[in-house]
Amino acid sequence: MTSNELLTAKQRFGIIGNSEALNNALEVAMRVAPTDLSVLVTGESGVGKEFFPQVIHAYSARKHKRYIAVNCGAIPEGTIDSELFGHEKGSFTGAIESRKGYFEEADGGTIFLDEVGELPLSTQVRLLRVLQTGEFMRVGSAKVQKTDVRVVAATNNNLLQAIAEGSFREDLYYRLNTVPISVPALRERKGDIYLLFRKFASDVAVQYRMPAITLDERARVMLENYHWRGNIRQLKNVAEQISAIEQRRDITPEILHRYLPDEGYAVNHVNGGHGTQYNDLSERELLYKILFDMRNDINDLKRMMTEALSGNVESRHHERNAMHNDVVGLLPEPQHSLPHHYEHSEVVEVVEEPAQELTKEGVQRDQILKALRNNGFRRKDAARELFISERTLYRRMKALGIDENIK
């Protein structure tokens, strides 16, 4: 594969970047395109996995047939079989007429199954049959039909772990994973981060007829060393926010910092500034560690304030009423000087709350409730903020006892 061929593909599909990992993934996609082999695209949420099925379809002999992209995580479990394989009239409540499914509609073409790890086990069995024999049946029908479809799947889940947990079929995994393509995370493409940011900022400037924002050198370094948990999707969101909100067009680190969530700095700090190294900790474990540290800091601050205020009370009682010496002597000795702005304030009793055990379920529940509140209790938008599918969010809400109709 020549560099000119890669450049042409990038220009055609709007793929920006020159990192070796990105080039390798694109080259694999272009080489496997002329075959009918199944492809599994893996990578974190927001890295741009959706471009690779389009490349595969466009460079294949199927390019003149239909290309259908299906987000498996966005379709309710009760209707996904009907969406993929069709149904007969009267096969279930609401089936007022027969309907073709995606596999029937895409005959001769390509189907992209995004978030394939979210498929129910019953649907996985149907999908395996299509991959093995090209045969399927509509819901409510006993008639076997044939289809000739190229399947490209994508996931941000660890399917091997899902297999071990019994939520994904091992035989289906190997059918889908005939050719694997791994899309690198944004933090693994440091040289591409600024290129992407400039592209997004330029697009906003052109669309809304405003001057494009620029980063000074220090802001650029900050941008390139941020963790980017949400990858390209998060970077684009930041570029658009700054472009729309900031009046200044030259962006400093102080301005940029306001648009970057602190967890991106925390992860890098824990890892000595290297976003791709985890010191044998997963992202989730790091998040819990950060939350534990934050709670300890808050409790330490409360304890300091309690001791300082107690010391201030002792001093005032000493001056006002010498008869209370014995009582005041029982108060703890002040260990910290009182902040200046408390010197002329009324003394307020600060009671330290008993430490509560921080559990995985509690953290997940708090995150979900916060995301729901931030998005007006719209599950789809909340799921996007949490970087999970809507169906995964619904399943977690059910497991954590969060009312789906909560307002």
C-alpha positions in Angstrom: 0.0 0.0 0.0 1.6 3.2 -1.1 1.5 6.5 0.9 -0.4 8.1 -2.0 -3.1 5.5 -1.8 -3.4 6.0 2.0 -3.5 9.8 1.5 -6.3 9.5 -1.1 -8.4 7.3 1.2 -7.9 9.8 4.1 -9.0 12.7 1.9 -12.0 10.8 0.6 -13.3 9.9 4.1 -12.1 12.9 6.1 -9.6 10.9 8.1 -7.0 13.2 9.7 -3.7 12.0 11.2 -0.3 10.6 10.3 0.3 8.3 13.3 1.8 4.8 12.4 -1.0 3.0 14.4 -3.7 4.9 12.4 -2.0 4.2 9.1 -1.7 0.5 9.9 -5.4 0.2 10.7 -6.3 2.0 7.5 -4.0 -0.1 5.4 -5.5 -3.3 6.9 -9.0 -2.1 6.0 -8.0 -1.3 2.4 -6.3 -4.7 1.9 -9.1 -6.8 3.3 -11.8 -4.8 1.4 -11.7 -6.8 -1.9 -12.4 -10.0 0.1 -15.7 -11.1 1.8 -14.1 -11.8 5.1 -15.8 -10.6 8.3 -14.0 -7.8 10.1 -14.1 -6.8 13.7 -13.1 -3.1 14.5 -12.1 -2.5 18.1 -11.2 0.6 20.0 -12.4 3.0 22.7 -15.6 5.0 22.3 -15.1 8.1 20.2 -12.0 7.0 18.2 -13.7 7.0 14.8 -14.3 3.3 14.3 -17.3 4.1 12.0 -15.0 5.2 9.2 -13.3 1.9 8.7 -16.5 -0.1 7.6 -17.1 2.7 5.1 -13.6 2.3 3.7 -14.0 -1.4 3.5 -17.3 -1.1 1.6 -16.1 1.6 -0.8 -13.0 -0.4 -1.8 -14.9 -3.7 -2.2 -16.8 -5.2 -5.1 -20.0 -4.5 -3.2 -19.5 -0.7 -3.4 -22.5 -0.3 -5.8 -24.8 -2.2 -3.4 -26.3 -1.0 -0.1 -24.3 -0.1 2.9 -26.4 -0.1 6.2 -25.0 1.0 9.5 -26.8 -0.4 12.6 -26.2 0.8 16.2 -27.0 -2.4 18.1 -26.9 -0.6 21.4 -29.6 1.8 20.5 -32.2 -0.7 19.5 -34.4 -2.2 22.4 -33.8 -5.8 23.1 -37.4 -6.7 22.3 -37.3 -5.3 18.7 -33.7 -5.9 17.6 -34.5 -9.3 15.9 -37.2 -7.7 13.9 -34.9 -4.8 12.9 -32.2 -7.1 11.7 -34.1 -10.0 10.2 -37.6 -8.6 9.6 -41.0 -9.9 10.7 -44.3 -11.2 9.5 -47.6 -9.5 9.9 -49.2 -10.4 13.2 -46.0 -11.9 14.6 -46.2 -9.6 17.7 -48.3 -6.7 19.0 -47.9 -3.8 16.6 -46.8 -5.9 13.6 -49.6 -4.7 11.4 -47.7 -5.6 8.2 -44.8 -7.7 7.1 -41.4 -5.9 7.0 -38.0 -6.6 5.6 -35.0 -6.5 8.0 -31.6 -5.0 7.4 -30.0 -8.3 6.3 -32.7 -8.6 3.6 -32.4 -5.0 2.6 -28.6 -5.1 2.3 -28.5 -8.3 0.2 -25.4 -8.0 -1.9 -24.0 -5.2 0.1 -22.4 -4.5 3.5 -23.9 -4.3 7.1 -22.0 -2.4 9.8 -23.0 -3.7 13.3 -21.8 -1.0 15.7 -21.6 -1.9 19.4 -22.0 -5.6 18.5 -21.2 -6.5 22.1 -24.6 -5.2 23.1 -26.5 -7.8 21.2 -28.7 -10.2 23.3 -27.6 -13.8 23.3 -30.7 -14.9 21.4 -29.9 -12.4 18.6 -26.3 -13.6 18.6 -27.5 -17.1 17.7 -29.4 -15.7 14.7 -26.4 -13.6 13.6 -24.1 -16.7 13.9 -26.4 -18.6 11.5 -26.3 -15.8 8.9 -22.5 -15.7 9.1 -22.2 -19.4 8.8 -24.8 -20.2 6.1 -26.2 -16.9 4.9 -29.6 -18.1 6.1 -32.2 -16.3 8.3 -35.8 -16.3 9.2 -38.1 -13.4 9.8 -39.7 -13.1 13.3 -42.9 -15.1 13.2 -42.0 -17.1 10.0 -40.9 -20.6 9.5 -39.5 -19.9 6.0 -35.8 -19.9 5.6 -34.4 -17.1 3.4 -31.0 -16.5 2.0 -28.9 -13.3 1.9 -25.4 -12.4 0.7 -24.1 -9.8 3.1 -20.6 -8.7 4.2 -20.6 -8.1 7.9 -18.3 -5.6 9.6 -18.7 -5.3 13.3 -17.3 -2.8 15.9 -17.1 -2.7 19.7 -15.6 -0.8 22.5 -16.2 -3.7 24.9 -13.7 -6.4 25.8 -15.4 -9.3 24.1 -13.0 -11.9 25.5 -14.1 -10.7 29.0 -17.7 -10.8 27.9 -17.2 -14.4 26.7 -15.7 -15.3 30.1 -18.8 -13.7 31.8 -21.2 -15.6 29.5 -22.7 -12.5 27.8 -21.1 -13.1 24.4 -20.8 -16.3 22.4 -17.2 -17.5 21.7 -18.1 -19.1 18.3 -19.6 -15.8 17.2 -16.5 -13.9 18.3 -14.3 -16.0 16.1 -16.7 -15.6 13.2 -16.7 -11.9 13.5 -13.0 -11.5 14.3 -11.7 -13.1 11.1 -9.7 -9.9 10.4 -9.2 -7.7 13.4 -8.6 -3.9 13.1 -7.6 -2.0 16.2 -8.2 1.8 16.1 -5.8 3.7 18.4 -7.0 6.0 21.2 -6.4 9.7 20.7 -3.8 9.8 23.5 -1.8 7.3 21.5 -1.7 9.7 18.5 -0.2 12.8 20.2 1.1 14.1 16.9 -2.4 14.1 15.4 -4.2 15.9 18.3 -3.4 19.5 17.2 -4.2 18.7 13.6 -7.6 17.5 14.6 -8.2 20.5 16.9 -7.3 22.9 14.1 -9.7 21.1 11.7 -12.6 21.2 14.1 -12.0 24.9 15.0 -11.7 25.8 11.3 -15.0 24.0 10.5 -16.8 26.0 13.2 -15.3 29.2 11.9 -16.4 28.6 8.4 -19.9 27.4 9.3 -20.6 30.4 11.6 -18.4 33.0 9.8 -16.2 33.8 12.6 -12.4 34.0 13.1 -10.8 30.6 13.9 -9.4 30.1 17.3 -5.7 29.4 17.7 -3.7 27.9 20.6 -0.4 29.4 22.0 2.5 27.0 22.4 1.8 26.3 26.1 -1.9 25.6 25.4 -0.9 23.3 22.6 1.4 21.3 24.9 -1.5 21.1 27.4 -3.8 19.9 24.7 -1.4 17.2 23.5 -0.7 15.9 27.0 -4.4 15.6 28.1 -5.8 12.1 28.6 -8.8 12.5 26.2 -11.0 9.8 27.7 -13.7 10.7 25.1 -11.1 10.6 22.3 -11.9 12.5 19.0 -15.5 13.0 20.0 -14.4 14.8 23.2 -11.8 16.9 21.3 -14.3 18.0 18.8 -16.7 19.0 21.5 -14.0 21.1 23.2 -13.0 22.8 20.0 -16.6 23.7 19.2 -17.3 25.0 22.8 -14.3 27.3 22.9 -15.0 28.6 19.4 -18.6 29.4 20.3 -18.1 30.8 23.8 -14.7 32.6 24.0 -14.4 36.1 22.6 -10.7 35.9 22.5 -9.4 34.0 19.5 -5.9 33.3 20.9 -6.4 30.6 23.5 -4.1 30.4 26.5 -3.7 27.4 28.9 -5.8 29.2 31.5 -8.7 29.4 29.0 -8.2 25.9 27.7 -8.2 24.5 31.2 -11.8 25.6 31.8 -13.0 23.3 29.1 -11.0 20.2 30.1 -12.5 18.0 32.9 -10.1 17.5 35.7 -10.0 13.7 35.5 -7.9 14.0 32.4 -5.2 15.7 34.4 -5.6 13.3 37.4 -5.1 10.2 35.2 -2.0 11.7 33.7 -0.7 12.8 37.1 -1.1 9.3 38.5 0.7 7.9 35.5 3.6 10.3 35.7 2.3 12.3 32.7 2.0 9.3 30.4 -1.6 8.8 29.4 -1.1 5.4 27.9 0.4 3.8 31.0 -1.8 2.6 33.9 0.6 1.3 36.5 -1.4 -2.0 36.4 -4.6 -0.1 37.2 -7.7 0.0 35.0 -9.3 3.4 34.2 -12.2 2.4 36.5 -9.8 1.6 39.3 -8.0 5.0 38.8 -11.4 6.7 38.9 -12.2 5.1 42.2 -8.7 6.0 43.6 -9.3 9.7 42.6 -12.7 9.7 44.3 -11.3 8.1 47.4 -8.5 10.8 47.5 -11.1 13.6 47.0 -13.2 12.3 49.8 -10.2 12.1 52.1 -9.1 15.6 51.2 -12.7 16.9 52.0 -12.7 15.1 55.3 -9.2 16.5 56.2 -10.4 20.0 55.3 -13.5 19.5 57.5 -11.3 18.3 60.4 -9.0 21.3 60.0 -11.9 23.7 60.0 -13.5 22.1 63.1 -10.2 22.3 65.0 -9.6 25.9 63.9 -13.1 27.0 64.8 -12.8 25.1 68.1 -9.6 27.0 68.9 -11.3 30.3 68.1 -14.2 29.4 70.4 -11.7 28.7 73.2 -10.0 32.1 72.7 -13.3 34.0 72.8 -14.6 32.2 75.8 -11.4 32.8 77.7 -11.7 36.6 77.1 -15.4 36.9 77.9 -15.8 34.7 81.0 -12.9 33.5 83.1 -15.3 31.3 85.1 -15.5 28.9 82.1 -11.8 28.1 82.2 -12.3 24.6 83.3 -14.8 23.9 80.5 -12.7 25.6 77.9 -9.7 23.7 78.9 -11.3 20.6 77.7 -11.4 21.8 74.1 -8.7 20.6 71.8 -5.7 22.9 71.4 -5.7 24.8 68.1 -3.4 23.2 65.5 -4.1 25.4 62.6 -4.4 29.2 62.3 -7.8 30.4 61.5 -8.2 31.7 57.9 -8.2 35.5 57.7 -11.8 35.7 56.4 -13.1 33.9 59.5 -11.6 36.4 62.1 -14.7 38.6 62.1 -17.3 36.0 61.3 -19.9 34.3 63.5 -18.7 30.9 64.7 -20.5 28.2 62.9 -20.4 24.6 64.2 -18.9 22.3 61.6 -19.8 18.6 62.1 -17.8 16.1 60.3 -20.0 13.5 58.6 -19.1 9.9 59.3 -17.2 8.4 56.4 -19.3 6.3 54.2 -18.0 3.3 52.4 -17.5 4.1 48.7 -18.6 1.1 46.6 -18.5 0.4 42.9 -22.3 0.4 42.8 -22.5 3.7 44.7 -20.1 5.4 42.3 -22.0 4.1 39.3 -25.3 5.2 40.7 -24.1 8.7 41.4 -22.5 9.0 38.0 -25.7 7.9 36.3 -28.0 10.2 38.3 -25.7 13.1 37.7 -25.6 12.5 33.9 -29.4 12.1 33.9 -29.9 15.4 35.7 -27.3 17.2 33.4 -29.3 16.1 30.4 -32.9 16.7 31.5 -33.3 13.0 32.2 -33.0 12.1 28.5 -31.4 8.7 28.6 -29.9 9.0 25.1 -28.0 12.2 26.0 -27.0 10.9 29.4 -25.6 7.7 27.8 -23.6 9.8 25.4 -22.1 11.8 28.3 -21.2 8.5 30.0 -19.7 7.1 26.8 -22.0 4.0 26.9 -24.9 2.9 24.8 -28.5 3.7 25.8 -29.2 0.1 26.3 -26.2 -0.4 28.6 -27.4 2.7 30.5 -30.9 1.2 30.8 -29.5 -2.2 32.0 -27.3 -0.5 34.6 -30.2 1.7 35.9 -32.2 -1.5 36.3 -29.4 -3.3 38.1 -28.8 -0.3 40.5 -32.5 0.1 41.2 -32.8 3.5 39.5 -36.4 4.2 38.4 -36.5 4.5 34.6 -39.2 7.2 34.9 -37.2 9.2 37.4 -37.5 13.0 37.0 
